């Protein structure tokens, strides 16, 4: 089970998404969200839309 826990910015200024996966904490950068199955789908709908908008606009991280 993958559960979204929150978002923060790392030292490099990149957005990092925190998840709880079967009781183990895991953090992914925005570009990894769609490469690793299940993580993007576990984001709330507003965050999914925000990530997709940045992806379409060609923002850093994609």
OpenMM code with the backbone's topology and positions (N, CA, C; nanometers):
from openmm import Vec3, app, unit

residues = "UNK UNK UNK UNK UNK UNK UNK UNK UNK UNK UNK UNK UNK UNK UNK UNK UNK UNK UNK UNK UNK UNK UNK UNK UNK UNK UNK UNK UNK UNK UNK UNK UNK UNK UNK UNK UNK UNK UNK UNK UNK UNK UNK UNK UNK UNK UNK UNK UNK UNK UNK UNK UNK UNK UNK UNK UNK UNK UNK UNK UNK UNK".split()
positions = [
    Vec3(0.0830, -0.1167, 0.0000),
    Vec3(0.0000, 0.0000, 0.0000),
    Vec3(0.0887, 0.1247, 0.0000),
    Vec3(0.0551, 0.2192, -0.0845),
    Vec3(0.1292, 0.3450, -0.0948),
    Vec3(0.0389, 0.4565, -0.0452),
    Vec3(0.0914, 0.5345, 0.0502),
    Vec3(0.0127, 0.6457, 0.1048),
    Vec3(0.0947, 0.7744, 0.0977),
    Vec3(0.0353, 0.8771, 0.0405),
    Vec3(0.1010, 1.0076, 0.0298),
    Vec3(0.1012, 1.0740, 0.1672),
    Vec3(0.2187, 1.1254, 0.2099),
    Vec3(0.2312, 1.1859, 0.3423),
    Vec3(0.2559, 1.3365, 0.3382),
    Vec3(0.3163, 1.3863, 0.2310),
    Vec3(0.3401, 1.5294, 0.2242),
    Vec3(0.4461, 1.5651, 0.1214),
    Vec3(0.4733, 1.6942, 0.1142),
    Vec3(0.5678, 1.7480, 0.0173),
    Vec3(0.6612, 1.8442, 0.0882),
    Vec3(0.7876, 1.8433, 0.0490),
    Vec3(0.8817, 1.9428, 0.0994),
    Vec3(0.9870, 1.9704, -0.0072),
    Vec3(1.0709, 2.0689, 0.0191),
    Vec3(1.1769, 2.1061, -0.0738),
    Vec3(1.3106, 2.0613, -0.0165),
    Vec3(1.3930, 1.9980, -0.1001),
    Vec3(1.5229, 1.9533, -0.0515),
    Vec3(1.6265, 2.0651, -0.0622),
    Vec3(1.7504, 2.0356, -0.0270),
    Vec3(1.8579, 2.1354, -0.0256),
    Vec3(1.8869, 2.1915, -0.1649),
    Vec3(1.8582, 2.1142, -0.2691),
    Vec3(1.8822, 2.1587, -0.4063),
    Vec3(1.7674, 2.2432, -0.4613),
    Vec3(1.6597, 2.2556, -0.3838),
    Vec3(1.5450, 2.3333, -0.4277),
    Vec3(1.4420, 2.2526, -0.5050),
    Vec3(1.4606, 2.1226, -0.5135),
    Vec3(1.3660, 2.0370, -0.5853),
    Vec3(1.2516, 1.9966, -0.4922),
    Vec3(1.1342, 1.9795, -0.5481),
    Vec3(1.0196, 1.9336, -0.4721),
    Vec3(1.0307, 1.7836, -0.4498),
    Vec3(1.0143, 1.7418, -0.3244),
    Vec3(1.0236, 1.6012, -0.2877),
    Vec3(0.8901, 1.5587, -0.2277),
    Vec3(0.8389, 1.4463, -0.2730),
    Vec3(0.7112, 1.3933, -0.2264),
    Vec3(0.7391, 1.2764, -0.1331),
    Vec3(0.6794, 1.2804, -0.0131),
    Vec3(0.7013, 1.1769, 0.0878),
    Vec3(0.5845, 1.0784, 0.0859),
    Vec3(0.6180, 0.9510, 0.0897),
    Vec3(0.5185, 0.8444, 0.0882),
    Vec3(0.5498, 0.7448, 0.1982),
    Vec3(0.4479, 0.6719, 0.2387),
    Vec3(0.4634, 0.5597, 0.3290),
    Vec3(0.4260, 0.4359, 0.2491),
    Vec3(0.5223, 0.3462, 0.2311),
    Vec3(0.5020, 0.2273, 0.1485),
    Vec3(0.5175, 0.1047, 0.2375),
    Vec3(0.4065, 0.0393, 0.2647),
    Vec3(0.4062, -0.0788, 0.3518),
    Vec3(0.4814, -0.0523, 0.4824),
    Vec3(0.4609, 0.0659, 0.5398),
    Vec3(0.5214, 0.1013, 0.6678),
    Vec3(0.6610, 0.1599, 0.6593),
    Vec3(0.7155, 0.1730, 0.5404),
    Vec3(0.8504, 0.2265, 0.5212),
    Vec3(0.8412, 0.3617, 0.4506),
    Vec3(0.9084, 0.4627, 0.5068),
    Vec3(0.9073, 0.5960, 0.4459),
    Vec3(0.9908, 0.5961, 0.3190),
    Vec3(0.9407, 0.6655, 0.2175),
    Vec3(1.0137, 0.6778, 0.0912),
    Vec3(0.9875, 0.8162, 0.0342),
    Vec3(1.0904, 0.8767, -0.0213),
    Vec3(1.0775, 1.0092, -0.0820),
    Vec3(1.1167, 1.0012, -0.2285),
    Vec3(1.0379, 1.0686, -0.3119),
    Vec3(1.0631, 1.0699, -0.4554),
    Vec3(1.0625, 1.2133, -0.5049),
    Vec3(1.1487, 1.2417, -0.6006),
    Vec3(1.1443, 1.3719, -0.6664),
    Vec3(1.0314, 1.3692, -0.7687),
    Vec3(0.9981, 1.4857, -0.8180),
    Vec3(0.8850, 1.4960, -0.9093),
    Vec3(0.9062, 1.4147, -1.0372),
    Vec3(1.0275, 1.4114, -1.0877),
    Vec3(1.0505, 1.3376, -1.2122),
    Vec3(1.0383, 1.1867, -1.1937),
    Vec3(1.0544, 1.1378, -1.0722),
    Vec3(1.0445, 0.9941, -1.0466),
    Vec3(0.9006, 0.9481, -1.0259),
    Vec3(0.8094, 1.0410, -1.0050),
    Vec3(0.6707, 1.0035, -0.9744),
    Vec3(0.6064, 0.9176, -1.0821),
    Vec3(0.6288, 0.9490, -1.2056),
    Vec3(0.5642, 0.8719, -1.3118),
    Vec3(0.6481, 0.7533, -1.3570),
    Vec3(0.7740, 0.7495, -1.3169),
    Vec3(0.8584, 0.6369, -1.3546),
    Vec3(0.8397, 0.5174, -1.2620),
    Vec3(0.7960, 0.5428, -1.1388),
    Vec3(0.7774, 0.4353, -1.0418),
    Vec3(0.6274, 0.4094, -1.0288),
    Vec3(0.5800, 0.2901, -1.0610),
    Vec3(0.4361, 0.2609, -1.0631),
    Vec3(0.3679, 0.2832, -0.9276),
    Vec3(0.2498, 0.3439, -0.9324),
    Vec3(0.1658, 0.3588, -0.8157),
    Vec3(0.1785, 0.4882, -0.7390),
    Vec3(0.2897, 0.5568, -0.7504),
    Vec3(0.3118, 0.6767, -0.6705),
    Vec3(0.2305, 0.7953, -0.7210),
    Vec3(0.2342, 0.8209, -0.8499),
    Vec3(0.1594, 0.9332, -0.9047),
    Vec3(0.0104, 0.9174, -0.8758),
    Vec3(-0.0401, 0.7956, -0.8882),
    Vec3(-0.1813, 0.7687, -0.8660),
    Vec3(-0.2228, 0.7900, -0.7210),
    Vec3(-0.1285, 0.7790, -0.6273),
    Vec3(-0.1628, 0.7955, -0.4860),
    Vec3(-0.1640, 0.9424, -0.4419),
    Vec3(-0.1211, 1.0328, -0.5303),
    Vec3(-0.1282, 1.1755, -0.4982),
    Vec3(-0.2726, 1.2236, -0.5008),
    Vec3(-0.3056, 1.3243, -0.4187),
    Vec3(-0.4387, 1.3851, -0.4287),
    Vec3(-0.4568, 1.4489, -0.5669),
    Vec3(-0.5808, 1.4568, -0.6132),
    Vec3(-0.6107, 1.5084, -0.7471),
    Vec3(-0.5521, 1.6470, -0.7742),
    Vec3(-0.5583, 1.7428, -0.6783),
    Vec3(-0.4988, 1.8745, -0.7072),
    Vec3(-0.3475, 1.8682, -0.7311),
    Vec3(-0.2786, 1.7817, -0.6579),
    Vec3(-0.1344, 1.7673, -0.6797),
    Vec3(-0.1047, 1.6994, -0.8125),
    Vec3(-0.1861, 1.6023, -0.8495),
    Vec3(-0.1672, 1.5381, -0.9796),
    Vec3(-0.1802, 1.6406, -1.0913),
    Vec3(-0.2787, 1.7280, -1.0807),
    Vec3(-0.2984, 1.8316, -1.1823),
    Vec3(-0.1803, 1.9275, -1.1857),
    Vec3(-0.1276, 1.9631, -1.0693),
    Vec3(-0.0133, 2.0547, -1.0610),
    Vec3(0.1112, 1.9927, -1.1243),
    Vec3(0.1365, 1.8665, -1.0953),
    Vec3(0.2517, 1.7967, -1.1525),
    Vec3(0.2371, 1.7860, -1.3036),
    Vec3(0.1175, 1.7503, -1.3503),
    Vec3(0.0939, 1.7399, -1.4945),
    Vec3(0.1122, 1.8746, -1.5641),
    Vec3(0.0667, 1.9818, -1.5011),
    Vec3(0.0816, 2.1144, -1.5608),
    Vec3(0.2288, 2.1509, -1.5743),
    Vec3(0.3090, 2.1233, -1.4723),
    Vec3(0.4532, 2.1513, -1.4801),
    Vec3(0.5195, 2.0646, -1.5863),
    Vec3(0.4745, 1.9413, -1.5973),
    Vec3(0.5302, 1.8496, -1.6966),
    Vec3(0.5034, 1.9005, -1.8384),
    Vec3(0.3786, 1.9426, -1.8637),
    Vec3(0.3425, 1.9930, -1.9960),
    Vec3(0.4153, 2.1234, -2.0278),
    Vec3(0.4416, 2.2049, -1.9254),
    Vec3(0.5086, 2.3329, -1.9459),
    Vec3(0.6603, 2.3158, -1.9617),
    Vec3(0.7101, 2.1951, -1.9371),
    Vec3(0.8532, 2.1704, -1.9524),
    Vec3(0.9363, 2.2285, -1.8406),
    Vec3(0.8787, 2.2382, -1.7214),
    Vec3(0.9521, 2.2916, -1.6063),
    Vec3(1.0612, 2.1945, -1.5645),
    Vec3(1.1617, 2.2431, -1.4919),
    Vec3(1.2690, 2.1566, -1.4437),
    Vec3(1.2139, 2.0402, -1.3627),
    Vec3(1.2806, 1.9290, -1.3694),
    Vec3(1.2358, 1.8090, -1.3024),
    Vec3(1.1769, 1.7094, -1.3999),
    Vec3(1.1488, 1.7548, -1.5207),
    Vec3(1.0961, 1.6657, -1.6235),
    Vec3(1.1932, 1.6604, -1.7332),
] * unit.nanometer
topology = app.Topology()
chain = topology.addChain("A")
for resn in residues:
    res = topology.addResidue(resn, chain)
    for name in ("N", "CA", "C"):
        topology.addAtom(name, app.Element.getBySymbol(name[0]), res)
